[in-house]
């Protein structure tokens, strides 16, 4: 019987040290690292604040038509939004190669919400640019974040 496990290639310690030194000087790697940190911290911070409304009254950003199709109060919807944002930040920290596209899709939803009624067009434009930055993180991560690899292991029963 065989099983499938997730596996990341293991590099030698000397090779890893040389790779880290080379990456520190690489401008593309520096951009990747900055975007990875930003798209970890920002969604975590915004997601946590959805529960406290310390930075802003988040329910005011919810378009009426979205409120009409979702159950609960606008604040309850924001609790759900906060949970998704916290999860997105954690996913970017763990696997930006894939999670960056999740964040970009989430930002696309936010942009649609903000453009769908007047008063928040400036924020919608800003979030559009954040979406572009998330897509850039995804492209950079395809170079610097190794893909998940499936490897079959033969079991002791063979």
N, C-alpha and C positions, 0 to 999 in steps of 0.2 A: 504494500500500500504506500502511496506517496502523498505528500502534503505540500501545499504551496505556502511559502512564507515571504514576507517582504524583506528585501535585502538591499543594503547599500554597499558599494564596493569599498574595501578597506585599503588604504594607501599606507606605505611605509611611513614611519615617524619622520625620517630624514626628508623624504619626498614631500610630506605634508608641510613641514617647516619651510622648505624652499618655495612651495606653492603659496603659502600664506605671505611670505616676504614679497613674492612677485605680485600677488594680488593687491597688497597694500599700495603699491606704486601705480597700479593700473587704474586710470580714470574711469573706465567703464565699471570696474568692480566697485570703486568708491561710490559711483552713482547708484549701483545696485544696492549696496549696503545702506546708503542714506534712504532710498525708497523703501527698502525692507523695514527699516526701523520706523520710518514715518507711518507706513501702512500697517504696522503693528500697534504703535502707540495711539495714533489718532482714532481708529475704530474702537479700541479699548476705552479710551477716555470719553468719547462721544456716547458710546454704548452705556457705560456706567452712569453718565449724567442723565440719560433718558429716565432713570429711576429717581433722580433727585431734582431735576430742573434747576440746577445751580447756575449754569451758564446762560440758559435761555429757557423760555417757556415752550418746550418742544411741541406740544399739541397744536400750537398756532401755525406750525409749518405743514400740517396735514390738510391736504386738499379736501374740500367738502365731498366731492364725488367718491373719493377713496373711503372717507369715513362712512358714507352711505352704503358701501358694499361690504364693509368689514364689520364684524360683530364687536360690541363693546364701545366704550367711550374713547375719545381721542387719546387720553392718557393711557388707557389699557393697550391701545394699538402701539403707542410709543414704548411700552414695556416690551412688546414683541420685537419692535424695531431694535431696541437696545440689546436684546438677547442675540439677535442676528449679528449686530455689529460687534459684540464681544466675541462671538464665535469666529467671525471673519478675521478679527485681529489675531486671535490665537492661531488660526489656520495659516495666516501669512507668516507668523513667527516660525511655524513648524515646516511648512512646505510652500514657499512663495511661488514656485514654478506653476502650481495649479491654483492656489488661493488668490493670486493677483487677478485672475479672470473672474473669480467669484466676486471680489471687491468691485471690479469694473462693472459687472452686471448689476450689482447692488446700487452703485452710484448712478447707473443709467436709470434705474427705477426712481431714485431720488430726484434726478433731473426732470424726468417726466412729471412727477408730482409737482415740482416747483414751477415748471413752465405752464402747468395746466390751469393756473389762476394767477391774477395779477398781484404784484407786491413783492415778489421774491425772485425776479428775473436776474438780479445781480448775483444772488446766491446760486441760482441755477447755472449761470455761466461759470462761476468759480468751481462748482461741483463737476461741470463738464470737463474742466481742465484737470481736476483730480482724477477723473475717469481716464483721461489720456495718460496721466502719470502712472496709474495702476496698470494700464496696458503696457507701458514702457517697462515697468517692473517685471511683468510677465515675460516680456522678450528678453530682458537681461537675465532673469532667473533661468531661462532655458539654456543659458551658457554657464551660469555659476552654481545652480542648484541641481544636483543630480536627480535623474528621474527615479521614480519608484521602480524597482525591478522585482519581477516574480521569479523565484527560483524553486524548482521542484527538488525535494529531498527524498531520497529513498529511505524508507523506514527500516527498522530493525527486523521487520517480518520478512523482508526480501531475501 
